[in-house]
Amino acid sequence: MTDRELYERDEATGQAEQALQDLCEGARSGLTGLGSLLLFSGSAGQGKTSLLARLRQAAAREPECTVLYSRGGEQQRNVPFNIVRQLLQPVLAKRTPEGRRELLDGSNYDLAAPALGLAVPAAGASNDPQGVQDALNWVVTQLAVREGPLLLIVDDLHWADSESLAWLSSFTSRIPGLPLLVAAAYRPEELPPEGAAIPDAASRGNLLKLRNLTPPAVEELLRSEFGPEDYDDLFVRQCWELTGGNPYDLSLVVSKMKERQLNPVDESIPQLRDLVAAGRGPAIVETLERMPADTYRFALAAAVLDNEINPDVAASIAVVSPAAARTAVEQLREEGILREDHHSVSGHTVLEFCHPTIGTAIYQSMRLTAFRTSMHGQAAKAVLLAGGTEAAASRHLLEVLPEDDLEVVRLLRKAADQHLAVGAPDAARRCLERALREPPADEDRADVLYELGCSTLLTAPDVTINHLRQSLDANPGLNAQRRELATLRLSSALGHSNLVKEAAEAAAAESRRTDPGLSRTRLQAAYFMWRAFLREEPDGVERSRMLAELADSLTGTDAGARAVRVLRAFDLTQRGEDSAEALALAEQAFDRGRLAEGIDWTNQVWGFEIPVLLGLTFVYNDRLDLASDLFNQAAQEFELAGWSGGHLAFANFMRGLVLFRWGRLEEAEKFLRETLKRSDRLGRGTPLQWDLVALLCDTLMARGRTDQAVDLAEEYAFKPPFSPVMVVPDAATLYGRLLLAQGRAKEAAEILTESGRGLEDKEWHNGLWAPWAGPLAVAVAEEEPERARAIAAEALKRAMRVGVNSAVGSAMRWLAAVNPPQQAVGLLRQAVQHLEQSPAAYELALALVDYGSALRRTGRPREAGDALGQGVQLAAQCGADGLVIRARSELAAAGASSERLHAIAARVLSEPERVVAERSARGVPPQRIAAELGISQAVVAQRLASVYRKVGTGPEGLAAAIGLE
């Protein structure tokens, strides 16, 4: 519809223009939080495109507004990043290569530029789709901030490719914080499931559902087009009934009436039905069939190309001369079928259908499947001849009927490589599935199955498992190198699907049929690696013996030998063997201070599990410095590689584990909550999510927030039966401790007894990963004190054998908890001494508070005050709020004066907190504090909140609490 035909669209038009005005005026005023999402929903012909066009016209009158425009195409839904490229290519193509690199900020360039068609991906690249999404988020965010206000328009969203839909769905959460208006139009009945989150993200009132015109609007339209006296009421009613009030159909009726010089009077009613039909599919096709053969074929070729139709490519598909193509374009323009547009990137003239329904009708008129697919075959050849890539031609190859053509198989495999390289694994999968139907040559079938399995590795592990198994079973089969890689990737897919036992068995079976050498060592390492993640394993002792033999037999420094030594180091750690031996083996994973090649974080042989086990070895042997460096390196490498999905989430989980073990509980909680929220995108019930929930529950209990830990466990169904896969920390042990923290000692004892029995059977005695013995001793102490002391004493004996200070100190603390105060004092003094030599700050705070409490109970209040004072200070620094409260209570019971309590409370403040607290205590208002310190009032409020929490008072008692008069 033209501007004057936007009848009964005042509300939608006004709301769109108001949203644009608010954006532009807010940006000029320096306001934040301007972003909004505006959606027009309606069936074909209800004026969605016209509304977006009106919005573009309004934006053109705003000199500072940058407009990004795109339009989905019915035949282009299999073109990855089609919508994203239309949006971003024009604005980025104007920049120099250096300017694009500067905007895309390093690693984002390697991810976003290939997806946008602005750079050729690196050879053999396989970008993570989540990483590409994050890079595209960065691009649009930077454009909005630097060149905003930004208007981003997507027409025919229902025909958007799945990659663009996934990106836009993920980007909606960022819109409110940016100077950005996203306006999109779609047909709700055709929106695919992957786009359903976009309407859900629109705020109330910003999802505008369009309706057909009412009879008064039809009357007004005819009056404006033909004059106030040149229409009859009956004609108006008939026109409304036959068109249903559809604005597009009405505009076509008016156009045809003017063409035939008809007036909207009763005498024209008999012709009205033909006029309505003339604008619909069958009539359009009939019109085409009456046109010259060259024009007809050109129109069919245009329908195959769909959007942004290159006239030269269309002519090549239609097999018409350039002169005939020019004539065809003119005739199709005159008939209102095609119109010309200017391609903003190439600078060339392109064609598009005047309305999407026209292109759909012409495409569907090719009822003979063989004819339509032959047109697509011609289109694929034309795209390649015009310099297009195999990926660009692949959407046409997907429509060609299988004809045992090996060239088609070659092109589709090449296209799949290109799709993987830009982060479009689903597009690669479609190409390879189609290649299998061609079919490939017998000797290539296994390779195509292998490539198909690899294409779904990051997105559909279950599909990967099926295809890789088929590739390994095929005859003729894969070559030796690909067999090894297929097995390792099959094991990885099985392991990440929670089928860890099957992952180990697959690697073991292939290792038995592989000749001695590096490949066999790698397969054996994969077997032991997956077995290491199995908590429930009947022959764990035998596995450990076999791993020790293999480690002793390897003398080289190749990746396989290093991996086996890492596995042996972790096995020793889990078995509670000598820490020095485990660390000596672990250190052999490094080459000149970095992980050796072949066992690094982004290697394609084992995945990231080997360095994960290495990091856990450091975590549970008190080398948190090495673990921290290792996991920070993981996050950096994953981000550089664009692996921002499960890989980065796991690296962040491990960083949270280090923070927890270090006693930085507040930081750990924040880190883990953010990572858990991101993990929801990967699906509920994954091994990673169980790790996150377990560790976050542990952190919350340490902070004294047992109720929150219980709620979290219930939300994520963290309860028996537990996964047979190892959880960090141990799931069953943690659940027992959670029951104990709730005062459910009997239930806790049952769970902890069963957990300990299973770990004993495997000879896994690591008391830091699975601290079941101490809590079990406490759970049974009241009814079975002798058994409690025996359990705790055995746990201490094992910790002493390991020689890790945090393990020994913690075991002594638990043993003290089930002994009388006189004996407990000596045990706790030793616990403090050991923990002071470890990085486990929270465990030291616990021991200090317990030690002070025991001293108080044995009549030594002065010494108790010193220990408790240190304990409360350290507990506050750790963020262990519950322990702080308990320690202060003990201090008060020990007879500490209020001045001493205040002095202790004041010592726990950080320097920035102390500065703000002193000013606030002297009556300086928050806005003046902010100005004096050069910080925002929000930061002042945050620091004061932390101060009040730590010193245990509000503004009225602040001066006394920190020692001011």
Secondary structure, DSSP 4 states (H G I P E B T S, - for coil): --GGG-TT-HHHHHHHHHHHHHHHHHHHTT-S---EEEEEE--TTSSHHHHHHHHHHHHHT-TT-EEEEEE--GGGTTSTTHHHHHHHHHHHHTS-HHHHHHHHTTHHHHHHHHHTTSSPPPTT----HHHHHHHHHHHHHHHHHHH-SEEEEEESGGG--HHHHHHHHHHGGGGGGSSEEEEEEE-GGG--GGGTHHHHHSPTT-EEE--PPPHHHHHHHHHHHH-TTS--HHHHHHHHHHHTT-HHHHHHHHHHHHHHT--SSGGGHHHHHHHHHHTSHHHHHHHHHTS-HHHHHHHHHHHHH-SSB-HHHHHHHHT--HHHHHHHHHHHHHTTSEEEEE-TTT--EEEEESSHHHHHHHHHT---HHHHHHHHHHHHHHHHHTT--HHHHHHHHTTSPP---HHHHHHHHHHHHHHHHTT-HHHHHHHHHHHHHS---HHHHHHHHHHHHHHTTTT-HHHHHHHHHHHHH-SS---HHHHHHHHHHHHHHHHHTT-HHHHHHHHHHHHHTSPTTHHHHHHHHHHHHHHHTBSS-TTHHHHHHHHHHHHHH--S-SHHHHHHHHHHHHHHHHHT--HHHHHHHHGGGEETTEEPTTSSTT-SSS-SHHHHHHHHHHHTTT-HHHHHHHHHHHHHHHHHHT-TTHHHHHHHHHHHHHHHHHT-HHHHHHHHHHHHHHHGGG-TT-HHHHHHHHHHHHHHHHTT-HHHHHHHHHHTT--SSPPSB--SS-HHHHHHHHHHHTT-HHHHHHHHHHHHHHHHHHT---TTTS--HHHHHHHHTTT-HHHHHHHHHHHHHHHHHHT-HHHHHHHHHHHHHTS-HHHHHHHHHHHHHHHTTSS-HHHHHHHHHHHHHHHHHTT-HHHHHHHHHHHHHHHHHHT-HHHHHHHHHHHHHTT--HHHHHHHHHHTS-HHHHHHHHHHHTT--HHHHHHHHT--HHHHHHHHHHHHHHHT--GGGHHHHTT--
